[in-house]
Amino acid sequence: MTEVVETKQDRIARRQVDKFQARRTELAVATLHTLAELGYARTSLREIAQNSEFSHGVLHYYFADKRDLVTEAVRQYEAVCVTRYDEVVAGAGTGARLREDFVDMFFATLNADAPLHRLWYDLRNQSLFDETFREDVREIEERREAMIWRVISRYAELCDAVPALGSGSAYALLDGIFQRALWCALSGRAGDVAALRGELVRALDLLVGEGQTQ
């Protein structure tokens, strides 16, 4: 009888935890664009509340501080983003097609979600100074690296080649191009963004060594 009661209590406790986490996720997603517009340094839970439909008390109940909220918001956004290229990889029958579709989506998401990407880089920069961010940033970085590696490894396979760099270096190269393009886009330097599109194409070809697109 005692075991049955304990099991029921455990189920109730788990449901409460699940409901709490679900509400955290809902609030993080709902305030994501506010966070992206304000940035980490200029926000507090009170300021976020003033720019959203949620009260300061509600946000403070579910999040210990703005670090907690920003991290959860970026984590939820990246959980979706890390699969953004999977359809491109699955649908490409040739290296040339994969390269073209990947480059198109690479710059499409840069333009469509620039403030959200800016928030991610803001969080990553903060982790250089605040070690409490580092584990979350490490986890997100690993997922982003795996996302890029799925593209590069499939591109190399379609080109009958092998990747010229490992996954970490390949990710660093493409992420560097993306961050630079984002900075140029936010600065109104459309010509530089266009030039970086060409650089991305050349980078992809360098990453598959001596193989040729088929």
C-alpha positions in Angstrom: 0.0 0.0 0.0 2.8 2.3 0.9 4.5 1.7 -2.4 1.3 2.5 -4.3 1.0 5.8 -2.4 4.6 6.7 -3.1 4.2 5.9 -6.8 1.1 8.1 -7.0 3.0 10.9 -5.2 5.9 10.5 -7.6 3.6 10.8 -10.6 2.0 14.0 -9.1 5.5 15.4 -8.5 6.6 14.7 -12.0 3.5 16.3 -13.5 4.2 19.4 -11.4 7.7 19.5 -12.6 6.6 19.0 -16.2 4.0 21.7 -15.9 6.6 24.1 -14.4 9.1 23.4 -17.2 6.4 23.7 -19.9 5.5 27.1 -18.5 9.1 28.2 -18.5 9.4 27.1 -22.1 6.2 29.0 -23.1 7.4 32.2 -21.4 10.9 31.9 -22.9 9.6 31.5 -26.4 7.1 34.3 -25.9 9.7 36.8 -24.7 12.4 35.7 -27.2 11.8 38.6 -29.6 11.9 41.1 -26.8 15.2 39.7 -25.6 16.6 39.7 -29.1 15.7 43.4 -29.6 17.1 44.6 -26.3 20.1 42.3 -26.0 21.6 40.9 -22.8 23.3 43.9 -21.4 20.2 46.2 -21.7 17.7 43.8 -20.1 16.3 43.0 -16.8 13.3 40.9 -15.9 11.4 44.1 -15.2 12.3 45.6 -18.6 11.4 42.4 -20.3 8.0 42.4 -18.5 7.4 46.0 -19.6 7.9 45.0 -23.2 5.8 41.8 -23.1 2.4 40.7 -21.9 3.7 39.1 -18.8 4.2 40.7 -15.4 7.5 41.0 -13.6 6.1 38.7 -10.8 5.3 35.9 -13.3 8.7 36.1 -14.9 10.5 36.2 -11.6 8.5 33.1 -10.4 9.7 31.0 -13.3 13.2 32.4 -13.8 15.8 33.2 -11.2 17.2 36.1 -13.1 17.7 37.4 -16.7 20.5 34.9 -17.2 18.2 32.1 -16.6 15.5 33.5 -19.0 18.0 34.4 -21.8 19.6 31.0 -21.6 16.3 29.2 -21.7 15.0 31.3 -24.6 18.2 30.7 -26.7 18.1 27.0 -25.9 14.5 26.8 -27.2 15.3 28.7 -30.3 18.3 26.6 -31.1 16.4 23.4 -30.5 14.5 24.3 -33.7 17.3 25.9 -35.6 19.7 22.9 -35.4 17.5 21.0 -37.7 17.0 23.8 -40.3 19.4 22.2 -42.9 18.2 18.6 -42.5 15.6 18.9 -45.2 18.2 20.4 -47.6 20.6 17.5 -46.9 17.8 14.9 -47.4 16.5 16.4 -50.6 19.8 17.0 -52.4 20.7 14.5 -55.1 23.9 16.2 -56.2 26.7 18.2 -54.6 25.8 21.2 -56.7 22.2 21.1 -55.6 23.1 20.7 -51.9 25.6 23.6 -52.1 23.1 25.9 -53.8 20.2 25.1 -51.4 22.5 25.3 -48.4 23.8 28.7 -49.4 20.3 30.0 -50.1 19.0 28.9 -46.7 22.2 30.1 -44.9 21.5 33.7 -46.0 17.7 33.4 -45.8 17.8 32.6 -42.1 20.4 35.3 -41.6 18.0 37.9 -43.0 14.8 36.5 -41.5 16.1 36.0 -38.0 18.9 38.5 -37.6 17.9 39.7 -34.1 17.6 36.2 -32.8 21.0 35.2 -34.2 22.4 38.4 -32.6 21.0 37.2 -29.2 22.9 33.9 -29.6 26.2 35.6 -30.3 25.5 38.0 -27.4 25.0 35.0 -25.0 28.1 33.3 -26.4 30.2 36.4 -25.8 28.8 36.7 -22.3 30.1 33.2 -21.5 33.7 34.5 -22.0 33.1 36.6 -18.8 30.5 34.7 -16.9 31.2 31.0 -16.4 27.6 30.2 -15.4 26.8 30.5 -19.1 29.5 28.1 -20.3 27.8 24.8 -20.0 24.7 25.9 -21.8 26.8 27.6 -24.5 28.9 24.4 -24.9 25.8 22.3 -25.3 24.3 24.6 -28.0 27.7 24.9 -29.8 27.9 21.1 -30.0 24.5 20.9 -31.5 25.2 23.6 -34.0 28.5 21.9 -35.0 26.7 18.6 -35.5 24.2 20.5 -37.8 26.9 21.9 -40.0 28.8 18.6 -40.0 25.7 16.8 -41.5 25.8 19.3 -44.4 29.6 19.0 -44.9 29.8 15.2 -44.7 26.9 14.8 -47.1 28.3 17.4 -49.5 31.7 15.5 -49.5 29.9 12.2 -50.1 28.0 13.7 -53.1 31.2 15.1 -54.5 33.0 11.8 -54.1 35.5 13.4 -51.7 36.4 13.5 -48.0 36.1 16.6 -45.8 39.4 18.5 -45.6 38.8 19.6 -42.0 37.3 18.1 -38.9 33.8 19.0 -37.7 35.1 21.6 -35.2 37.2 23.5 -37.7 34.5 23.3 -40.4 31.9 24.7 -38.0 34.3 27.5 -36.9 34.9 28.5 -40.6 31.2 28.6 -41.6 30.1 30.2 -38.3 32.8 32.9 -38.8 31.3 33.6 -42.3 27.8 33.7 -40.8 28.7 36.0 -37.9 30.6 38.4 -40.3 27.6 38.4 -42.7 25.3 39.1 -39.8 27.4 42.1 -38.7 27.4 43.4 -42.2 23.6 42.9 -42.6 22.9 44.8 -39.3 25.3 47.5 -40.4 23.5 48.0 -43.8 26.5 46.7 -45.8 24.5 44.8 -48.4 27.5 44.6 -50.8 29.7 42.9 -48.2 26.9 40.4 -47.5 26.7 39.5 -51.2 30.5 39.1 -51.3 30.3 36.7 -48.3 27.8 34.6 -50.2 30.5 34.0 -52.7 33.0 33.3 -50.0 30.7 30.7 -48.5 30.6 28.8 -51.8 34.4 28.8 -52.0 34.6 27.7 -48.4 32.4 24.7 -49.1 34.5 23.7 -52.0 37.7 24.0 -49.9 36.1 21.8 -47.2 35.6 18.9 -49.5 39.2 18.8 -50.6 39.9 17.9 -54.1 36.5 16.5 -55.0 34.4 18.0 -57.7 30.7 18.7 -57.5 28.6 16.2 -59.6 
